């Protein structure tokens, strides 16, 4: 069954979804695409893969939350040779048997390294074990490079594949663990594009996204976006304590905020 794809804010619908800066940000490396999504300044167009857009809406203005397309169904056969093992690995993952899930796909990953479905499932299984997270990081990076290259575009166009929304989020958290703040913010933005806000608004995942963006922009010395996402976090989640130290230290860049420890080993619903 196809699922809906909605716009987060009312915007004119343009082919390939050309972006509009909300406001100038001086020397900032990012700008606000929507209230909740920040993109690198070099990106002026986003190309969403595996969505059938309603072309009758081109040139019109659509409302917040309005359906603008349907997500394509995935292929019935994702691997002619390892399709059944892929299904079995997904079942093991759903049961919480992450090591078993990964083991089922080791041969498949070696034999079909360019198969994004196998790479994706193996990476998400490895992600759930701290000892194998470094390998998951490498696999997620390779997967995202593959998805980006699937439809050749100029550097100003951001390809985002809705079939692999979770991969962008998991990769973003792994970049955070490595203090690669700009890469983390970009990956989180791709997740936000691939998984419309209505799917997780008000949940703990939403709180983590806003909190981590606050952290990213603090570390990138972007006070405006740090405050924007910090305030947005507290607007949705008034009891949140994660962003408060960053907001409190905005006027003291020489001082590092003390933030509560928080695991990034999170999960989002399988897509």
QUIVEN-V805253 format. One record per pair of residues at least 4 apart in sequence whose C-alpha atoms are under 7 Angstrom apart, sorted by the first residue. I is the first residue (numbers start at 1). J is the second residue. Records with the same first field share a line. If there is no record, write none. Layout:
I->J / J
//
This chain:
1->73
2->70 / 71 / 72 / 73
3->70 / 71
4->67 / 69 / 70 / 71
5->67 / 68 / 69 / 70 / 71
6->65 / 66 / 67 / 68 / 196
7->64 / 65 / 66
8->64 / 65 / 196 / 197
9->63 / 64
10->61 / 62 / 63 / 64
11->61 / 62
12->59 / 60 / 61 / 62
13->17 / 57 / 58 / 59 / 60 / 61 / 62
14->18 / 58 / 59
15->58
16->45 / 46 / 47
17->45 / 46 / 47
18->44 / 45 / 46
19->33 / 44 / 45
20->33
21->31 / 32 / 33
22->32 / 33
25->31
28->222
29->40 / 41
30->38 / 39 / 40 / 41
31->38 / 39 / 40 / 41
32->37 / 38 / 39
33->37 / 38 / 39
37->189 / 192
38->189
39->43 / 186 / 189
40->186
42->156
43->156 / 157 / 158
44->156 / 157
45->156 / 157 / 158
46->157 / 158 / 159
47->157 / 158 / 159 / 160
48->159 / 160 / 161
49->159 / 160 / 161 / 162
50->71 / 72 / 161 / 162
51->69 / 70 / 71 / 72
52->69 / 70 / 71 / 72
53->68 / 69 / 70
54->68 / 69
62->66
77->83
78->83 / 117
79->83
82->86 / 108
83->87
84->88
85->89 / 104 / 105
86->90 / 105 / 118
87->91
88->92
89->93 / 101 / 102 / 104 / 105
90->94 / 101
91->95
92->96 / 97 / 98 / 100 / 101
93->97 / 98 / 101 / 125
97->101
98->102 / 125 / 128
99->103 / 125
100->104
101->105 / 125
102->106 / 122 / 125 / 126
105->109 / 122
106->110
107->111
108->112
109->113 / 118 / 119
113->119
115->119
116->120 / 143
117->121
118->122
119->123 / 139 / 143
120->124
121->125
122->126
123->127 / 136 / 139 / 140
124->128 / 136
126->132 / 133 / 136
127->132 / 133 / 136
128->265
129->133
132->136
133->137
134->138
135->139
136->140
137->141 / 171 / 174
138->142
139->143
140->144 / 167 / 171
141->145
142->146
143->147
144->148
145->149
146->150
147->161
148->159
153->157
160->190 / 194
161->165 / 194
162->194 / 195
163->271
165->169 / 191 / 194 / 195
166->170 / 191 / 268
167->171
168->172 / 187 / 188 / 190 / 191
169->173 / 187 / 188 / 191
170->174
171->175 / 187
172->176 / 184 / 185 / 187 / 188
173->177 / 184 / 264
174->178
175->179 / 180 / 181 / 183 / 184
176->180 / 181 / 184
180->184
181->185 / 216 / 219 / 220
182->186
183->187
184->188
185->189 / 213 / 216
186->190
187->191
188->192
189->193
190->194
191->195
192->196 / 197
195->199
197->201
200->205 / 206
201->206
202->206 / 236
203->207
204->208
205->209
206->210
207->211 / 233 / 237
208->212
209->213
210->214 / 229 / 233
211->215 / 230 / 233 / 242 / 243
212->216
213->217 / 229
214->218 / 226 / 229 / 230 / 243
215->219 / 246
216->220
217->221 / 222 / 223 / 225 / 226
218->222 / 223 / 226 / 246
222->226
223->227 / 250
224->228
225->229
226->230
227->231 / 247
228->232
229->233
230->234 / 243 / 247
231->235
232->236
233->237
234->238 / 240
242->259 / 260
243->247
244->248
245->249 / 257 / 258 / 259
246->250 / 257
249->253 / 255 / 257
//
